[in-house]
Amino acid sequence: MRSKNIRVVVLSLVLGLWVNNSEAQGIFNSLPGLSSMGQASTVTDPAGYFSAVISTSFFTCVFLPGNVQCTGVLPVSAQLSVQVSDVPTAATAALVALNALEQYENLANFKLLQNTKTVIDQIPAIVQTFAYNELNSVDRPVWMQILSAVQGSKLITVQIQCRSRTCAEYKAGIDQVFSTLQIAPLDKAGMPVKAKLKSQNKGPTLYSVIKGLEF
């Protein structure tokens, strides 16, 4: 099945950053004045498909079943979303990632910086990092990161976005979301088993997988 036939809303962390691979190395750690974590709590999807720790020092969020939408609260802007979408049973993380690549590759000065396999709660996932210029302007650089995890007929996506040279201010909050993301197993009817959401055997954290690649 060709990925272009899969119509999904990507669950992703989009982080706006326009850098090449050498510039990306260590960018978050090199900039001073990172915000402290402040108050943080585990956010559970009202539908029970996922949970993660999101700090109110970085994001304010709206929670709907299968859809968490967050906006950065710091002086520099950022957006975070975690979503659940229906996909065909033949869908895989690889096909969804290819679909995302086709969706964004026509953006101005587009670059694929990373396409890495990982595992979240024993569920295969792919982390992609894209860079492009918003509104076709070199003065509006954007860096995008998307996590796509598929189990059964459900796609879990995490996305975050912010501007180049300002992303460092969200580092601690972003790392926290990545490292605490959990995905509930599904029962035979495809519904999340909420009781097991916080007791899953996690695979490597996203941060350990992507460390040194995009930052």
CYANA upper distance limits for C-alpha pairs under 8 A (distance plus 0.5 A):
  1 MET  CA      5 ASN  CA      7.74
  1 MET  CA     90 ALA  CA      7.84
  2 ARG  CA      6 ILE  CA      7.90
  2 ARG  CA     95 LEU  CA      8.08
  3 SER  CA     95 LEU  CA      5.71
  3 SER  CA     96 VAL  CA      6.99
  3 SER  CA     98 LEU  CA      6.90
  3 SER  CA     99 ASN  CA      5.63
  4 LYS  CA     99 ASN  CA      6.27
  4 LYS  CA    102 GLU  CA      8.32
  6 ILE  CA     87 VAL  CA      7.33
  6 ILE  CA     88 PRO  CA      7.51
  6 ILE  CA     91 ALA  CA      8.01
  6 ILE  CA     96 VAL  CA      8.05
  6 ILE  CA     99 ASN  CA      7.95
  7 ARG  CA     87 VAL  CA      7.79
  8 VAL  CA     85 SER  CA      6.78
  8 VAL  CA     86 ASP  CA      7.34
  8 VAL  CA     87 VAL  CA      6.78
  8 VAL  CA    155 LEU  CA      8.44
  9 VAL  CA     83 GLN  CA      8.35
  9 VAL  CA     84 VAL  CA      8.48
  9 VAL  CA     85 SER  CA      6.52
 10 VAL  CA     83 GLN  CA      7.72
 10 VAL  CA     85 SER  CA      7.94
 10 VAL  CA    100 ALA  CA      8.18
 10 VAL  CA    146 ILE  CA      8.34
 10 VAL  CA    148 SER  CA      7.67
 10 VAL  CA    155 LEU  CA      8.07
 10 VAL  CA    156 ILE  CA      8.04
 10 VAL  CA    157 THR  CA      5.75
 10 VAL  CA    158 VAL  CA      8.09
 11 LEU  CA     81 SER  CA      7.34
 11 LEU  CA     82 VAL  CA      5.76
 11 LEU  CA     83 GLN  CA      4.97
 11 LEU  CA     84 VAL  CA      6.79
 11 LEU  CA     85 SER  CA      8.08
 11 LEU  CA    146 ILE  CA      7.78
 11 LEU  CA    147 LEU  CA      7.36
 11 LEU  CA    148 SER  CA      6.87
 11 LEU  CA    155 LEU  CA      7.58
 11 LEU  CA    156 ILE  CA      5.65
 11 LEU  CA    157 THR  CA      2.66
 11 LEU  CA    158 VAL  CA      4.81
 11 LEU  CA    159 GLN  CA      6.64
 12 SER  CA     80 LEU  CA      8.28
 12 SER  CA     81 SER  CA      6.67
 12 SER  CA     82 VAL  CA      6.52
 12 SER  CA     83 GLN  CA      7.81
 12 SER  CA    145 GLN  CA      7.46
 12 SER  CA    146 ILE  CA      4.83
 12 SER  CA    147 LEU  CA      5.58
 12 SER  CA    148 SER  CA      7.19
 12 SER  CA    156 ILE  CA      8.31
 12 SER  CA    157 THR  CA      4.54
 12 SER  CA    158 VAL  CA      3.08
 12 SER  CA    159 GLN  CA      3.31
 12 SER  CA    160 ILE  CA      7.11
 13 LEU  CA     80 LEU  CA      6.12
 13 LEU  CA     81 SER  CA      6.56
 13 LEU  CA     82 VAL  CA      7.69
 13 LEU  CA    144 MET  CA      8.03
 13 LEU  CA    145 GLN  CA      5.99
 13 LEU  CA    146 ILE  CA      5.63
 13 LEU  CA    147 LEU  CA      7.00
 13 LEU  CA    157 THR  CA      7.86
 13 LEU  CA    158 VAL  CA      4.49
 13 LEU  CA    159 GLN  CA      2.21
 13 LEU  CA    160 ILE  CA      3.87
 13 LEU  CA    161 GLN  CA      7.42
 14 VAL  CA     79 GLN  CA      7.44
 14 VAL  CA     80 LEU  CA      7.02
 14 VAL  CA     81 SER  CA      8.43
 14 VAL  CA    143 TRP  CA      7.78
 14 VAL  CA    144 MET  CA      4.91
 14 VAL  CA    145 GLN  CA      5.05
 14 VAL  CA    146 ILE  CA      6.51
 14 VAL  CA    158 VAL  CA      7.99
 14 VAL  CA    159 GLN  CA      4.32
 14 VAL  CA    160 ILE  CA      3.18
 14 VAL  CA    161 GLN  CA      4.33
 14 VAL  CA    162 CYS  CA      7.96
 15 LEU  CA     78 ALA  CA      7.60
 15 LEU  CA     79 GLN  CA      7.98
 15 LEU  CA    142 VAL  CA      7.97
 15 LEU  CA    143 TRP  CA      5.87
 15 LEU  CA    144 MET  CA      5.15
 15 LEU  CA    145 GLN  CA      6.13
 15 LEU  CA    159 GLN  CA      7.62
 15 LEU  CA    160 ILE  CA      4.62
 15 LEU  CA    161 GLN  CA      3.48
 15 LEU  CA    162 CYS  CA      5.34
 15 LEU  CA    163 ARG  CA      8.08
 15 LEU  CA    167 CYS  CA      7.69
 16 GLY  CA     78 ALA  CA      8.01
 16 GLY  CA    131 ALA  CA      8.29
 16 GLY  CA    141 PRO  CA      7.68
 16 GLY  CA    142 VAL  CA      4.49
 16 GLY  CA    143 TRP  CA      4.17
 16 GLY  CA    144 MET  CA      5.83
 16 GLY  CA    160 ILE  CA      7.83
 16 GLY  CA    161 GLN  CA      4.58
 16 GLY  CA    162 CYS  CA      4.03
 16 GLY  CA    163 ARG  CA      4.98
 16 GLY  CA    164 SER  CA      6.60
 16 GLY  CA    167 CYS  CA      7.52
 17 LEU  CA    131 ALA  CA      7.17
 17 LEU  CA    141 PRO  CA      6.56
 17 LEU  CA    142 VAL  CA      4.85
 17 LEU  CA    143 TRP  CA      3.88
 17 LEU  CA    144 MET  CA      7.37
 17 LEU  CA    161 GLN  CA      8.16
 17 LEU  CA    162 CYS  CA      6.82
 17 LEU  CA    163 ARG  CA      5.69
 17 LEU  CA    164 SER  CA      4.49
 17 LEU  CA    165 ARG  CA      7.61
 17 LEU  CA    167 CYS  CA      7.25
 18 TRP  CA    131 ALA  CA      6.07
 18 TRP  CA    132 TYR  CA      7.06
 18 TRP  CA    133 ASN  CA      7.89
 18 TRP  CA    141 PRO  CA      5.07
 18 TRP  CA    142 VAL  CA      5.45
 18 TRP  CA    143 TRP  CA      5.65
 18 TRP  CA    163 ARG  CA      8.06
 18 TRP  CA    164 SER  CA      5.78
 19 VAL  CA     23 GLU  CA      6.09
 19 VAL  CA     24 ALA  CA      6.16
 19 VAL  CA    131 ALA  CA      7.80
 19 VAL  CA    143 TRP  CA      8.08
 19 VAL  CA    164 SER  CA      7.88
 20 ASN  CA     24 ALA  CA      6.54
 20 ASN  CA    113 LEU  CA      8.34
 21 ASN  CA     25 GLN  CA      7.12
 21 ASN  CA    113 LEU  CA      7.45
 21 ASN  CA    213 LEU  CA      8.07
 21 ASN  CA    214 GLU  CA      7.65
 23 GLU  CA     27 ILE  CA      7.41
 24 ALA  CA    213 LEU  CA      7.95
 24 ALA  CA    214 GLU  CA      6.01
 24 ALA  CA    215 PHE  CA      5.26
 25 GLN  CA    212 GLY  CA      6.43
 25 GLN  CA    213 LEU  CA      7.21
 25 GLN  CA    214 GLU  CA      7.05
 25 GLN  CA    215 PHE  CA      5.46
 26 GLY  CA     30 SER  CA      6.42
 26 GLY  CA    212 GLY  CA      7.44
 26 GLY  CA    215 PHE  CA      5.64
 27 ILE  CA     31 LEU  CA      7.13
 27 ILE  CA    168 ALA  CA      7.44
 27 ILE  CA    215 PHE  CA      5.81
 28 PHE  CA    167 CYS  CA      7.58
 28 PHE  CA    168 ALA  CA      4.82
 28 PHE  CA    169 GLU  CA      8.22
 28 PHE  CA    171 LYS  CA      6.80
 28 PHE  CA    215 PHE  CA      6.42
 29 ASN  CA    168 ALA  CA      7.84
 31 LEU  CA    168 ALA  CA      6.97
 33 GLY  CA    169 GLU  CA      7.81
 34 LEU  CA    168 ALA  CA      7.25
 34 LEU  CA    169 GLU  CA      5.45
 34 LEU  CA    170 TYR  CA      7.89
 34 LEU  CA    171 LYS  CA      7.98
 34 LEU  CA    172 ALA  CA      8.19
 35 SER  CA     57 SER  CA      8.36
 35 SER  CA    169 GLU  CA      6.60
 35 SER  CA    170 TYR  CA      7.85
 35 SER  CA    172 ALA  CA      8.03
 36 SER  CA     57 SER  CA      7.99
 36 SER  CA    172 ALA  CA      8.05
 37 MET  CA     55 SER  CA      7.02
 37 MET  CA     57 SER  CA      6.58
 37 MET  CA     58 PHE  CA      8.26
 37 MET  CA    172 ALA  CA      7.10
 37 MET  CA    173 GLY  CA      7.21
 38 GLY  CA     55 SER  CA      7.34
 38 GLY  CA     56 THR  CA      7.72
 38 GLY  CA     57 SER  CA      5.92
 39 GLN  CA     55 SER  CA      6.20
 39 GLN  CA     56 THR  CA      6.36
 39 GLN  CA     57 SER  CA      6.85
 40 ALA  CA     53 VAL  CA      6.89
 40 ALA  CA     54 ILE  CA      6.14
 40 ALA  CA     55 SER  CA      4.38
 40 ALA  CA     56 THR  CA      6.49
 40 ALA  CA     57 SER  CA      8.10
 41 SER  CA     53 VAL  CA      5.80
 41 SER  CA     54 ILE  CA      6.54
 41 SER  CA     55 SER  CA      7.00
 42 THR  CA     51 SER  CA      7.13
 42 THR  CA     52 ALA  CA      5.92
 42 THR  CA     53 VAL  CA      4.63
 42 THR  CA     54 ILE  CA      6.99
 43 VAL  CA     51 SER  CA      5.88
 43 VAL  CA     52 ALA  CA      5.82
 43 VAL  CA     53 VAL  CA      6.19
 43 VAL  CA     54 ILE  CA      7.05
 44 THR  CA     48 GLY  CA      7.03
 44 THR  CA     50 PHE  CA      6.60
 44 THR  CA     51 SER  CA      4.72
 44 THR  CA     52 ALA  CA      7.19
 45 ASP  CA     49 TYR  CA      6.51
 45 ASP  CA     50 PHE  CA      5.98
 45 ASP  CA     51 SER  CA      6.42
 45 ASP  CA     63 PHE  CA      7.73
 45 ASP  CA     64 LEU  CA      7.87
 45 ASP  CA     65 PRO  CA      6.52
 45 ASP  CA     66 GLY  CA      6.42
 45 ASP  CA     67 ASN  CA      7.78
 45 ASP  CA     68 VAL  CA      7.79
 46 PRO  CA     63 PHE  CA      7.74
 46 PRO  CA     64 LEU  CA      6.87
 46 PRO  CA     65 PRO  CA      5.18
 46 PRO  CA     66 GLY  CA      7.35
 47 ALA  CA     65 PRO  CA      5.11
 47 ALA  CA     66 GLY  CA      6.23
 47 ALA  CA    192 PRO  CA      8.33
 48 GLY  CA     65 PRO  CA      8.34
 48 GLY  CA     66 GLY  CA      8.22
 48 GLY  CA    184 ALA  CA      7.55
 48 GLY  CA    192 PRO  CA      6.44
 48 GLY  CA    193 VAL  CA      7.92
 48 GLY  CA    194 LYS  CA      5.84
 48 GLY  CA    197 LEU  CA      8.10
 49 TYR  CA     66 GLY  CA      7.27
 49 TYR  CA     84 VAL  CA      7.99
 49 TYR  CA    183 ILE  CA      6.47
 49 TYR  CA    184 ALA  CA      5.71
 49 TYR  CA    185 PRO  CA      8.41
 49 TYR  CA    192 PRO  CA      5.93
 49 TYR  CA    193 VAL  CA      8.47
 49 TYR  CA    194 LYS  CA      7.80
 49 TYR  CA    197 LEU  CA      8.24
 50 PHE  CA    181 LEU  CA      7.70
 50 PHE  CA    182 GLN  CA      6.00
 50 PHE  CA    183 ILE  CA      4.94
 50 PHE  CA    184 ALA  CA      6.24
 50 PHE  CA    197 LEU  CA      7.50
 51 SER  CA    180 THR  CA      8.26
 51 SER  CA    181 LEU  CA      6.34
 51 SER  CA    182 GLN  CA      5.78
 51 SER  CA    183 ILE  CA      7.21
 51 SER  CA    197 LEU  CA      7.95
 52 ALA  CA    177 VAL  CA      6.21
 52 ALA  CA    178 PHE  CA      8.41
 52 ALA  CA    180 THR  CA      5.62
 52 ALA  CA    181 LEU  CA      4.93
 52 ALA  CA    182 GLN  CA      6.77
 53 VAL  CA    176 GLN  CA      6.91
 53 VAL  CA    177 VAL  CA      6.01
 53 VAL  CA    180 THR  CA      6.39
 53 VAL  CA    181 LEU  CA      7.78
 54 ILE  CA     58 PHE  CA      8.43
 54 ILE  CA     59 PHE  CA      7.65
 54 ILE  CA    173 GLY  CA      7.42
 54 ILE  CA    176 GLN  CA      7.51
 54 ILE  CA    177 VAL  CA      6.39
 55 SER  CA     59 PHE  CA      6.78
 55 SER  CA    173 GLY  CA      6.71
 56 THR  CA     60 THR  CA      6.42
 57 SER  CA     73 VAL  CA      7.57
 57 SER  CA     74 LEU  CA      8.44
 57 SER  CA    173 GLY  CA      8.43
 58 PHE  CA     72 GLY  CA      5.99
 58 PHE  CA     73 VAL  CA      5.91
 58 PHE  CA     74 LEU  CA      6.85
 58 PHE  CA    170 TYR  CA      7.18
 58 PHE  CA    173 GLY  CA      6.55
 59 PHE  CA     70 CYS  CA      6.26
 59 PHE  CA     71 THR  CA      5.84
 59 PHE  CA     72 GLY  CA      4.93
 59 PHE  CA     73 VAL  CA      5.89
 59 PHE  CA     80 LEU  CA      8.40
 60 THR  CA     70 CYS  CA      5.87
 60 THR  CA     71 THR  CA      5.98
 60 THR  CA     72 GLY  CA      6.99
 60 THR  CA     73 VAL  CA      7.12
 61 CYS  CA     68 VAL  CA      7.15
 61 CYS  CA     69 GLN  CA      5.97
 61 CYS  CA     70 CYS  CA      4.52
 61 CYS  CA     71 THR  CA      6.92
 62 VAL  CA     68 VAL  CA      6.32
 62 VAL  CA     69 GLN  CA      5.82
 62 VAL  CA     70 CYS  CA      6.85
 63 PHE  CA     67 ASN  CA      6.81
 63 PHE  CA     68 VAL  CA      5.23
 63 PHE  CA     69 GLN  CA      7.21
 64 LEU  CA     68 VAL  CA      6.54
 66 GLY  CA     82 VAL  CA      8.20
 66 GLY  CA     83 GLN  CA      5.82
 66 GLY  CA     84 VAL  CA      5.32
 66 GLY  CA     85 SER  CA      8.14
 67 ASN  CA     81 SER  CA      7.84
 67 ASN  CA     82 VAL  CA      6.36
 67 ASN  CA     83 GLN  CA      4.88
 67 ASN  CA     84 VAL  CA      6.88
 68 VAL  CA     81 SER  CA      6.02
 68 VAL  CA     82 VAL  CA      5.59
 68 VAL  CA     83 GLN  CA      6.74
 69 GLN  CA     79 GLN  CA      8.30
 69 GLN  CA     80 LEU  CA      6.65
 69 GLN  CA     81 SER  CA      5.06
 69 GLN  CA     82 VAL  CA      7.18
 70 CYS  CA     79 GLN  CA      6.32
 70 CYS  CA     80 LEU  CA      5.37
 70 CYS  CA     81 SER  CA      6.38
 71 THR  CA     77 SER  CA      8.09
 71 THR  CA     78 ALA  CA      6.53
 71 THR  CA     79 GLN  CA      5.20
 71 THR  CA     80 LEU  CA      6.76
 72 GLY  CA     76 VAL  CA      8.14
 72 GLY  CA     77 SER  CA      6.07
 72 GLY  CA     78 ALA  CA      5.20
 72 GLY  CA     79 GLN  CA      6.35
 72 GLY  CA     80 LEU  CA      8.19
 73 VAL  CA     77 SER  CA      7.79
 74 LEU  CA    169 GLU  CA      8.45
 76 VAL  CA    162 CYS  CA      8.20
 76 VAL  CA    163 ARG  CA      8.28
 76 VAL  CA    166 THR  CA      6.84
 76 VAL  CA    169 GLU  CA      8.48
 77 SER  CA    162 CYS  CA      6.30
 77 SER  CA    163 ARG  CA      7.73
 78 ALA  CA    160 ILE  CA      7.38
 78 ALA  CA    161 GLN  CA      5.65
 78 ALA  CA    162 CYS  CA      4.83
 78 ALA  CA    163 ARG  CA      8.05
 79 GLN  CA    159 GLN  CA      8.28
 79 GLN  CA    160 ILE  CA      5.75
 79 GLN  CA    161 GLN  CA      5.59
 79 GLN  CA    162 CYS  CA      7.26
 80 LEU  CA    158 VAL  CA      7.96
 80 LEU  CA    159 GLN  CA      6.01
 80 LEU  CA    160 ILE  CA      4.78
 80 LEU  CA    161 GLN  CA      7.20
 81 SER  CA    157 THR  CA      8.46
 81 SER  CA    158 VAL  CA      6.25
 81 SER  CA    159 GLN  CA      5.72
 81 SER  CA    160 ILE  CA      7.06
 82 VAL  CA    156 ILE  CA      7.83
 82 VAL  CA    157 THR  CA      6.23
 82 VAL  CA    158 VAL  CA      5.07
 82 VAL  CA    159 GLN  CA      7.08
 83 GLN  CA    156 ILE  CA      6.36
 83 GLN  CA    157 THR  CA      5.93
 83 GLN  CA    158 VAL  CA      7.20
 84 VAL  CA    154 LYS  CA      7.02
 84 VAL  CA    155 LEU  CA      6.04
 84 VAL  CA    156 ILE  CA      5.28
 84 VAL  CA    157 THR  CA      7.08
 85 SER  CA    154 LYS  CA      6.18
 85 SER  CA    155 LEU  CA      5.59
 85 SER  CA    156 ILE  CA      7.22
 86 ASP  CA    153 SER  CA      6.18
 86 ASP  CA    154 LYS  CA      5.38
 86 ASP  CA    155 LEU  CA      6.69
 87 VAL  CA     91 ALA  CA      6.79
 87 VAL  CA    153 SER  CA      5.56
 87 VAL  CA    154 LYS  CA      6.25
 87 VAL  CA    155 LEU  CA      6.86
 88 PRO  CA    153 SER  CA      6.27
 89 THR  CA    152 GLY  CA      6.53
 89 THR  CA    153 SER  CA      5.45
 91 ALA  CA     95 LEU  CA      6.71
 91 ALA  CA     96 VAL  CA      7.46
 91 ALA  CA    150 VAL  CA      7.91
 91 ALA  CA    153 SER  CA      8.03
 92 THR  CA     96 VAL  CA      6.76
 92 THR  CA    150 VAL  CA      6.41
 92 THR  CA    151 GLN  CA      8.49
 93 ALA  CA     97 ALA  CA      6.53
 93 ALA  CA    124 PRO  CA      7.33
 93 ALA  CA    125 ALA  CA      6.12
 93 ALA  CA    126 ILE  CA      6.62
 93 ALA  CA    148 SER  CA      6.43
 93 ALA  CA    149 ALA  CA      6.13
 93 ALA  CA    150 VAL  CA      6.00
 94 ALA  CA     98 LEU  CA      6.72
 94 ALA  CA    126 ILE  CA      7.49
 95 LEU  CA     99 ASN  CA      6.66
 96 VAL  CA    100 ALA  CA      6.74
 96 VAL  CA    148 SER  CA      7.55
 97 ALA  CA    101 LEU  CA      6.74
 97 ALA  CA    126 ILE  CA      7.42
 97 ALA  CA    128 GLN  CA      7.87
 97 ALA  CA    148 SER  CA      7.42
 98 LEU  CA    102 GLU  CA      6.79
 99 ASN  CA    103 GLN  CA      6.72
100 ALA  CA    104 TYR  CA      6.87
101 LEU  CA    105 GLU  CA      6.23
102 GLU  CA    106 ASN  CA      8.27
104 TYR  CA    110 PHE  CA      8.06
105 GLU  CA    110 PHE  CA      6.31
105 GLU  CA    111 LYS  CA      8.02
106 ASN  CA    110 PHE  CA      7.31
107 LEU  CA    132 TYR  CA      6.76
107 LEU  CA    133 ASN  CA      7.75
107 LEU  CA    134 GLU  CA      8.37
107 LEU  CA    136 ASN  CA      8.23
108 ALA  CA    132 TYR  CA      6.19
108 ALA  CA    133 ASN  CA      5.82
108 ALA  CA    134 GLU  CA      7.60
108 ALA  CA    135 LEU  CA      8.13
108 ALA  CA    136 ASN  CA      5.64
108 ALA  CA    137 SER  CA      8.48
109 ASN  CA    131 ALA  CA      8.14
109 ASN  CA    132 TYR  CA      5.61
109 ASN  CA    133 ASN  CA      6.46
109 ASN  CA    136 ASN  CA      8.26
110 PHE  CA    130 PHE  CA      7.53
110 PHE  CA    131 ALA  CA      6.09
110 PHE  CA    132 TYR  CA      4.85
110 PHE  CA    133 ASN  CA      7.74
111 LYS  CA    130 PHE  CA      6.15
111 LYS  CA    131 ALA  CA      5.62
111 LYS  CA    132 TYR  CA      6.90
112 LEU  CA    128 GLN  CA      8.08
112 LEU  CA    129 THR  CA      6.60
112 LEU  CA    130 PHE  CA      5.21
112 LEU  CA    131 ALA  CA      7.10
113 LEU  CA    128 GLN  CA      8.01
113 LEU  CA    129 THR  CA      5.75
113 LEU  CA    130 PHE  CA      6.16
113 LEU  CA    131 ALA  CA      7.63
113 LEU  CA    214 GLU  CA      7.96
114 GLN  CA    127 VAL  CA      7.79
114 GLN  CA    128 GLN  CA      5.69
114 GLN  CA    129 THR  CA      5.30
114 GLN  CA    130 PHE  CA      7.71
114 GLN  CA    213 LEU  CA      7.82
114 GLN  CA    214 GLU  CA      7.95
115 ASN  CA    126 ILE  CA      7.24
115 ASN  CA    127 VAL  CA      6.24
115 ASN  CA    128 GLN  CA      5.02
115 ASN  CA    129 THR  CA      7.19
116 THR  CA    126 ILE  CA      6.00
116 THR  CA    127 VAL  CA      5.66
116 THR  CA    128 GLN  CA      6.99
116 THR  CA    209 VAL  CA      8.48
116 THR  CA    210 ILE  CA      8.28
117 LYS  CA    124 PRO  CA      7.88
117 LYS  CA    125 ALA  CA      6.39
117 LYS  CA    126 ILE  CA      4.99
117 LYS  CA    127 VAL  CA      6.92
118 THR  CA    124 PRO  CA      6.67
118 THR  CA    125 ALA  CA      5.69
118 THR  CA    126 ILE  CA      6.32
118 THR  CA    127 VAL  CA      7.80
118 THR  CA    203 GLY  CA      8.45
118 THR  CA    204 PRO  CA      7.85
118 THR  CA    206 LEU  CA      7.89
118 THR  CA    209 VAL  CA      7.42
119 VAL  CA    123 ILE  CA      5.80
119 VAL  CA    124 PRO  CA      5.17
119 VAL  CA    125 ALA  CA      5.92
119 VAL  CA    202 LYS  CA      8.44
119 VAL  CA    203 GLY  CA      5.81
119 VAL  CA    204 PRO  CA      7.06
120 ILE  CA    124 PRO  CA      7.08
120 ILE  CA    125 ALA  CA      7.21
120 ILE  CA    149 ALA  CA      8.18
120 ILE  CA    181 LEU  CA      8.24
120 ILE  CA    182 GLN  CA      7.43
120 ILE  CA    183 ILE  CA      7.62
120 ILE  CA    202 LYS  CA      6.41
120 ILE  CA    203 GLY  CA      5.69
120 ILE  CA    204 PRO  CA      7.55
120 ILE  CA    205 THR  CA      7.78
120 ILE  CA    206 LEU  CA      8.44
121 ASP  CA    182 GLN  CA      6.93
121 ASP  CA    183 ILE  CA      6.75
121 ASP  CA    200 GLN  CA      6.42
121 ASP  CA    201 ASN  CA      6.11
121 ASP  CA    202 LYS  CA      4.60
121 ASP  CA    203 GLY  CA      5.87
122 GLN  CA    201 ASN  CA      7.69
122 GLN  CA    202 LYS  CA      6.99
122 GLN  CA    203 GLY  CA      6.39
123 ILE  CA    149 ALA  CA      7.14
123 ILE  CA    150 VAL  CA      7.55
123 ILE  CA    151 GLN  CA      7.15
124 PRO  CA    149 ALA  CA      6.50
124 PRO  CA    150 VAL  CA      7.35
124 PRO  CA    151 GLN  CA      8.48
125 ALA  CA    147 LEU  CA      7.35
125 ALA  CA    148 SER  CA      5.92
125 ALA  CA    149 ALA  CA      4.68
125 ALA  CA    150 VAL  CA      7.32
126 ILE  CA    147 LEU  CA      6.24
126 ILE  CA    148 SER  CA      5.88
126 ILE  CA    149 ALA  CA      7.14
127 VAL  CA    145 GLN  CA      7.54
127 VAL  CA    146 ILE  CA      6.15
127 VAL  CA    147 LEU  CA      4.99
127 VAL  CA    148 SER  CA      7.07
128 GLN  CA    145 GLN  CA      6.05
128 GLN  CA    146 ILE  CA      5.67
128 GLN  CA    147 LEU  CA      7.01
129 THR  CA    143 TRP  CA      7.72
129 THR  CA    144 MET  CA      6.08
129 THR  CA    145 GLN  CA      4.87
129 THR  CA    146 ILE  CA      7.01
129 THR  CA    214 GLU  CA      7.75
130 PHE  CA    143 TRP  CA      6.25
130 PHE  CA    144 MET  CA      5.36
130 PHE  CA    145 GLN  CA      6.72
131 ALA  CA    141 PRO  CA      8.07
131 ALA  CA    142 VAL  CA      6.25
131 ALA  CA    143 TRP  CA      4.85
131 ALA  CA    144 MET  CA      6.47
132 TYR  CA    141 PRO  CA      6.63
132 TYR  CA    142 VAL  CA      5.92
132 TYR  CA    143 TRP  CA      7.02
133 ASN  CA    137 SER  CA      6.08
133 ASN  CA    138 VAL  CA      6.29
133 ASN  CA    139 ASP  CA      8.18
133 ASN  CA    140 ARG  CA      6.10
133 ASN  CA    141 PRO  CA      5.02
133 ASN  CA    142 VAL  CA      6.24
134 GLU  CA    138 VAL  CA      8.32
134 GLU  CA    140 ARG  CA      5.74
134 GLU  CA    141 PRO  CA      6.55
134 GLU  CA    142 VAL  CA      6.84
135 LEU  CA    140 ARG  CA      7.78
136 ASN  CA    140 ARG  CA      8.34
137 SER  CA    141 PRO  CA      7.93
140 ARG  CA    163 ARG  CA      7.98
141 PRO  CA    163 ARG  CA      6.92
141 PRO  CA    164 SER  CA      6.39
142 VAL  CA    161 GLN  CA      7.95
142 VAL  CA    162 CYS  CA      7.30
142 VAL  CA    163 ARG  CA      6.10
142 VAL  CA    164 SER  CA      6.76
143 TRP  CA    161 GLN  CA      7.27
143 TRP  CA    162 CYS  CA      7.66
143 TRP  CA    163 ARG  CA      7.76
143 TRP  CA    164 SER  CA      7.69
144 MET  CA    159 GLN  CA      8.13
144 MET  CA    160 ILE  CA      7.28
144 MET  CA    161 GLN  CA      6.39
145 GLN  CA    159 GLN  CA      6.57
145 GLN  CA    160 ILE  CA      6.86
145 GLN  CA    161 GLN  CA      8.04
146 ILE  CA    157 THR  CA      7.42
146 ILE  CA    158 VAL  CA      6.39
146 ILE  CA    159 GLN  CA      5.62
146 ILE  CA    160 ILE  CA      8.07
147 LEU  CA    156 ILE  CA      8.41
147 LEU  CA    157 THR  CA      5.91
147 LEU  CA    158 VAL  CA      5.65
147 LEU  CA    159 GLN  CA      7.31
148 SER  CA    155 LEU  CA      7.33
148 SER  CA    156 ILE  CA      6.39
148 SER  CA    157 THR  CA      5.26
148 SER  CA    158 VAL  CA      7.48
149 ALA  CA    155 LEU  CA      6.27
149 ALA  CA    156 ILE  CA      5.60
149 ALA  CA    157 THR  CA      6.95
150 VAL  CA    154 LYS  CA      6.29
150 VAL  CA    155 LEU  CA      5.08
150 VAL  CA    156 ILE  CA      6.76
151 GLN  CA    155 LEU  CA      7.22
151 GLN  CA    186 LEU  CA      8.47
152 GLY  CA    186 LEU  CA      8.35
152 GLY  CA    190 GLY  CA      7.47
153 SER  CA    190 GLY  CA      7.88
162 CYS  CA    166 THR  CA      7.45
162 CYS  CA    167 CYS  CA      6.31
163 ARG  CA    167 CYS  CA      6.73
166 THR  CA    170 TYR  CA      8.42
167 CYS  CA    171 LYS  CA      7.23
170 TYR  CA    174 ILE  CA      6.54
171 LYS  CA    175 ASP  CA      6.52
172 ALA  CA    176 GLN  CA      6.68
173 GLY  CA    177 VAL  CA      6.96
174 ILE  CA    178 PHE  CA      6.77
175 ASP  CA    179 SER  CA      6.56
175 ASP  CA    207 TYR  CA      6.76
176 GLN  CA    180 THR  CA      6.60
177 VAL  CA    181 LEU  CA      6.47
178 PHE  CA    205 THR  CA      7.25
178 PHE  CA    206 LEU  CA      5.86
178 PHE  CA    207 TYR  CA      6.63
179 SER  CA    205 THR  CA      5.41
179 SER  CA    206 LEU  CA      6.38
179 SER  CA    207 TYR  CA      6.62
180 THR  CA    205 THR  CA      8.12
182 GLN  CA    197 LEU  CA      7.25
182 GLN  CA    198 LYS  CA      7.64
182 GLN  CA    200 GLN  CA      7.99
182 GLN  CA    202 LYS  CA      7.96
183 ILE  CA    197 LEU  CA      6.87
183 ILE  CA    200 GLN  CA      8.47
184 ALA  CA    192 PRO  CA      6.11
184 ALA  CA    193 VAL  CA      6.47
184 ALA  CA    194 LYS  CA      6.85
184 ALA  CA    196 LYS  CA      6.88
184 ALA  CA    197 LEU  CA      4.97
184 ALA  CA    198 LYS  CA      8.41
184 ALA  CA    200 GLN  CA      8.06
185 PRO  CA    192 PRO  CA      6.19
185 PRO  CA    193 VAL  CA      6.15
185 PRO  CA    196 LYS  CA      7.63
185 PRO  CA    197 LEU  CA      7.67
186 LEU  CA    190 GLY  CA      5.63
186 LEU  CA    191 MET  CA      5.61
186 LEU  CA    192 PRO  CA      4.90
186 LEU  CA    193 VAL  CA      6.16
187 ASP  CA    191 MET  CA      5.91
187 ASP  CA    192 PRO  CA      6.78
187 ASP  CA    193 VAL  CA      6.79
193 VAL  CA    197 LEU  CA      7.27
195 ALA  CA    199 SER  CA      8.47
196 LYS  CA    200 GLN  CA      6.77
204 PRO  CA    208 SER  CA      6.98
204 PRO  CA    209 VAL  CA      7.33
205 THR  CA    209 VAL  CA      7.03
206 LEU  CA    210 ILE  CA      6.63
207 TYR  CA    211 LYS  CA      5.94
210 ILE  CA    214 GLU  CA      7.18
211 LYS  CA    215 PHE  CA      7.42
